[in-house]
Amino acid sequence: MEMRSLFGEEPQSHVLESIVKIGTSRSPFIKERITLLFEAEILEDLFIQVNTLQLCGATFKVTYVKNSGQKKSERDGFEKRRAIEREIGLHIVGKADLRHPDRLFGVMNVNRRWVFGEYKKSESVWFRHQQKPNSYSTALSTRVARAVVNIAIPKPEGIKAIDPCCGIGTVLVEALSMGIDMVGSDRNPLILPGARENIAHFGFDGEITLADIRDITGHYDVAIIDLPYNLCSVISPEVQLEMLQSARRIAEKVVVVTVEPIDEILIKAGFSIIDRAVAKKSVFIREVIVCN
């Protein structure tokens, strides 16, 4: 679902080829990226192409990127992968530096052809955010929270977003770490200091206010709502309807995270459901529903 939102299509294998360029550390499900420079059906033709690279004095390193979608019988062994790296390196006009290269290139076999380009490995930013000062066992995992933010806001530029039931701030931390303009609010005054501490812990500056979603008067492009569901936050279908009606009033697009079926309530609130997926954490099964 996140891939559909970010790239406009769903991967059919472990490798997604797209003209959409997404930062490798943005999604918890993106491992690495090759920005295509050359491609060829046979390696010898690729060698000729890489010889035309203009590095202007920059050092380089070539990394063979394994295609986990290949059958075991199709995969190159360790020695062959290193040999391909060396051979391509010999055809690049420039100085190799295996430790601290100025430019890192990747070579990969995809759909029976060879591709070569700038290589970038992902960084698990969401994993570091697990070490926040305050957390709840029933809160979204940082990995799922980051994916939900990407589902809600695939193109952050110019977007104004809100998490009106922000709780401990898990979604806010992920959004702010990606430079997304998001504010948070919650009606529970006891939880807000912990949410603010979590944001400050990672060096982010975000606004969190004490407010019930039904009292919010501002207008936003997107709202992300993780509906309350723990023993301290039992809400009736009537209150859920009021919350969702308020969400429809304050935002153009709404992404709802819920542990119980709410399709009828969403429709009654005036929403159209445009996409959905299931996320699991231990015994908790949540549905992520995109509405407008």
N, C-alpha and C positions, 0 to 999 in steps of 0.2 A: 504493500500500500504506500509506503514511503517512496519507493522507487517510482511508482505511478505518479505521485505528486511532484517529485523532483525532476523526473525525466520525461513525463508524459507517456510512459510506456512501462510495461512489466517485463523484467528480464526473463528470457526463455532458457537461460543457462547461468553458469557462475560468472560469465563475462557479459557485460552490457556495453554495446557499442552505440554511442550517441554523439550528436553535435552539441549537446548541452554540457557545459563545463561546470562541474560542481567541486568545491573544495574537498579534498580527500578526508579532512578531519571533521567535516560537517555531519556526516551520517555515521552512526555506530555500525552500519552494515556495509560501508565502503572500506575495502582493505587497501587498495592502491589504485593508481591511475597512470595510464600512458597517454600523453598528448601526442597524437600521431604526427610523425614527420614523413616516414617512408613506409611502403608496404610492397611485398613481392611474394610470388607463389613459391619461389625457390630462394634459398639463402644466398646463392652466388649473385643473384640480381640485387639482393639487399646490400651486399658488400659494395657493389658498384655505386649504389645510391648514397651510402653513408660516407663515401669518399668525397662527396661534394659538400659536406658540412663545413660551415665557416665558424670556427670557434674563437677567432680573434684573440688568440693567446690564452684562452681559458683552459683549465685542466678538465679532465672528464673521467668518468667511470661508467662501464656498461654492466648492467645487471640482467641476468636471464630471469624473467618473471614466469613462474610456473602457472599453468592453466589447470586449475583443480577440476575443471569440467571435462577434461579429457579422460578417455578410458585408460586404465593402467597400462595396457599394451601400447598406447600411443605416446606415453610420457617419456621424455628423455631422461637418462640417468645422470647422476652427479657429474661424472667425467665429461659427458657430452655437453652438458650445460656450461661447464667451465670452458670447454674448448670453443664453443660458439661465442662466449663472451670475449675470449682472447682473440679469436679471428676477426670479429667485428671491430675490436679495439685496434687491431693492426691496420685496418682499412680507414680509420679515422685520422685525419691529419691534425695532430696535436699531441699534447703530453698527457698520459694517463696518470691519475692519482687515486689510488685505491682507498686512501684514508680520508682525505678532505678535498674531494673534487669540487670544482666550481659548478660543474654541470653533471647531472646524473641522468643517464639514459637507460631505457628498458627495452628488451627485445622479448617477443612472445609469439607463440604459435596459436593462432585463433582461426577457427573454421578453415583449416588446411591452407593457411597462408601465414606469412611472417610479417609482423608489424614492429616498427621501431619508432621511438619518440622520447620526449622528456618524461622522466619517471618520478613519481611522487608517492611516498608511502603515507598511510594515514597515521594519525596520532589519536590515541584513545582519550580525548579530552573528557568525555563523559565518565570514564573510569576514575579519574582524579576527583571528580565531583562527589564520588561516593564518600569521600572523607570529610564531609561537611560537619560542623559542630552539632547540629540538631537534626534528628530524623525520626520518622515514624515507621514502624514495621509494615503498616498497610499503605504507605505512600507509594507512588509510582517509582519504579527503579529509574536511575538516571539514564539508563540506556533507552528505556521506553519513553521517558519524558522527552529526550532529545528527538526521538523519531516522531513523536506526536507534534512537537514544535515544527519540524520539517514538513509534516503532512499539512499542518495548518497554514504555514507560511513558507512556501517553496521559494518565493522571490521576495526577500525582505525589504528591498529598496522602496522607501516611501510608505511602508506599511506601519500603521499604528495599531498595536495589539494590547489586549488586556487578559489577565487571568483573574477573574472576579471571585474565585474561591481558591486562592493561592495556597492556603494551608502553610506548610513549612517552607514553601518556596522552591520546590524541586523543578517545576516547569520554568519558573522565572530564571533560575540560575542557568539552565540550558539555553534559554532564549537570549539572555544578556551576554552569555559567552560567545554567541554567534553574531553579536552586534545588532540584535533585533530590538526595536523600540517597543518594549513591553512594560506595562505597569501592572501592579498586583493589588488586590484588596481581599479582605476577608472579614466576616462579621464576628469572628472570635478574637477578642482582645488579648487572650492569653497566648495565642499562637504567634502573633505578629512579631514580638521581640526575637523569637527564634528564627523566623523567616528573614528578618532584617540582618541578623547576625550571620546567617548562612550566606547571604549576598555579599556582605562586607568581607567575609572570610576569604572570598576569591577575588577581592579587589574590584567588585562591580558596584556601580552606583545606580540603584533602581528605586523607584517610588512604590511604597506599599502603604495603603491607607486602610483605616478601619471603616468598613462599609458593607452593608448588605447589598447583594446584587440587585435587589428590587428597588434600591434607593439610588443607584448610579444614574447620573444624568448625562454623562459624556457620550461621545459616539466614536466607535472604533471600526477599523477594517476587519479585524478578526478577534474572536474571543475563544479561549480554550477553557473548558469547564470540566474539571474532574469532580463529578457529583459526589457529595458527602455520603459515606456508606458505613462508617464504623459505628460502634455501639453508642458513642457520644454524639453522633450526628445522624440519628434516624430521622428521615423526613418522609412525609406522606406524599402520595401521588399529587395531591392538591398543591402542596408546596413546591414539588418538582415542576409542576405546570407553571406556577408563578415564576419560578427561577428561569425556566426556559423561555417563557414569554418575555421576561426582562432581557434575556440574552438576545432574543430576536430584535428587541427594540434598540439595543445599544450597539449591535454589530451586524455587519453585512454577511459575514461568514462565521459559522460556529462549529467548533470541533468538541464533541462531548465524549467524555470517558465515563463509562458506567459499568456496574457489576450486575445490573438487572435489566430485563427487557424494558425499553422505554419508547419503542417505535410509535405506539398509539399516542403517547403524551407529546412526542416531538411533532407529529402530524397535527395534533390538536392545537399546539402552540403556533402552527403556521409554517413549519419547516418542510423542506423537501430534502430527503436523504439522498446524497449523491455518491457516497462511498462508505465502506466499512471494513473493519478487520478485527481480529481477536488477538489480545495480548495476555500472556500468562505470567504470573509471579507466584511461585509456590502453589498454595491452594486457591489463590485468587485468579479468577478469569474475568478479564475486562473486555468490553467492546469499545472500540474507537469508532465513532460515527461522525462523518463529515456532513454538515448541513448548510443550506442557504435558503 
